[in-house]
Amino acid sequence: MVRGTLWKRLARGAAAAAALSLVALALRAAYAFRDRNPGYAVRISVSAEKSRAEPRPLRAGFARERINPDLGDPARPVWLAGFSQNRAATAIHDDLWAVACVVDDGHTRVGFVALDAIGLFHDDVIAIRQRLAPELGLAYAIVAATHNHSTPDLMGLWGPHPLRNGVDPAYRERVIATAARTLASAVAALAPAQVAFHEIAVPPAGLVADTRRPEVYDSDVRVMHFTAPAGGATLGTLVTWGNHPETPWAGNTEVTADFCGVLRDVLERGASGPAGSLAGLGGVHCFINGAVGGLMTTHPSTTVRDPLTATDHRQPSHDKSAAVGRQLAARILPRLREPAVAATTHAPIAIEARTFELPVDNVNFLLAPVLGIMDRGHSRWRHVRSEAAVLRFGEASIACVPGEIYPEIVNGGVERAPGGDFDVEPVEVPPLRALLPGRVKFVLGLANDEVGYVIPRSEWDREPPYLYGASKPVYGEVNSLGPETAQRLHAALRELSAALR
Ligand SMILES: [Zn+2]
């Protein structure tokens, strides 16, 4: 009798507890997916017509500020992003930076800020923009992470264990504030400028490997070189190239800007070694990554030769990062002293930018916010807000891609991959660079968002048989929103490029 009552009570208690936890879970999910920026929309359409009709002199401004984490408190470890969890930073090997470049054609002003960081979600980009005073006059601000894998977690996935968010909110706040401040400093530094565009072929061998078929790279380096008019001193450069900054690899616990930092440094100050020397240009140098998906990396099996010491580096190390940065600088610097495409003091700016939605199919990306690992709002159920843009800048064009796009979508070579889940003809065609106007076409990766891998639909593969007869699943899909991402983004960029023309 007593016993029966006890069981009933226990059962009732358990049912109530289960109902409560379901309600708690639902509330937690609703909170996790809440739109952080309801109603936020970008719809910018700025024509270059006025600038062409009424030419005014070009101005450019550069600024930079350190964004090193504070490693002083052993009770508050700094979790490094990009490989496995539980990688606490042990030292600062070299500085992390926010580098801003602002250009102004006399009618329209655009800012770029590149951060030595793993990636920023669109909500963080909005937070940076909200701190830009209207008096700065920026028609559009582009925020790009270099996708560095030796920097503090800013996305949440790399805490002490897989169920703990690795982001330090105070550091995140500091990066956001610094990015906005650096853009403001670059506006304050605006000065008359001449810009020259360079496209430099850099064969990938000995620099970057492609760890997933088809073998397509984003290997050309593209440079905007800003000097004082009439061939004066260098104000700075904006450089793009596609590769994961993860050279020191998973065993490294020291904060470093990787090859991006070395490249910026050598472009500015030069470098020398027993086998040669490079003269720097002065100025401030801004590196923005390109198409890094599918998967561009200086792999531990890639041997890189340091052109200044004539030594080969295979084992991941800071010296290997330096070799990558110096290789790039060695190819860029001589070219900047040669005639460039359309060196000019008049480079009209046009902008087409808009927010759009991407569906979230990836179950991990749905679970992570509920578990508190990822802090990213949904614009509506199972959709995130992201952003795409295409700009014209004189003879150049600039596409802003919100994630890690596979280079075949950018440069051509999307395949109907045997074993793919959809067995369709390539959808994301023609390649982005064929859609872009102008003579030198910059494609900025991880610009204004990090949505993960952007994988062609005809190469999407989760189910057996696996791609190209592989015995196990290929790597990539686990870090993608889903198989719709690439075609939606391609469609958005295609529309924006058409509007720009
Ligand atoms: Zn990546």
Residues whose N, C-alpha, C, O or C-beta is under 5 A from the ligand:
A	BS01	ZN	E404
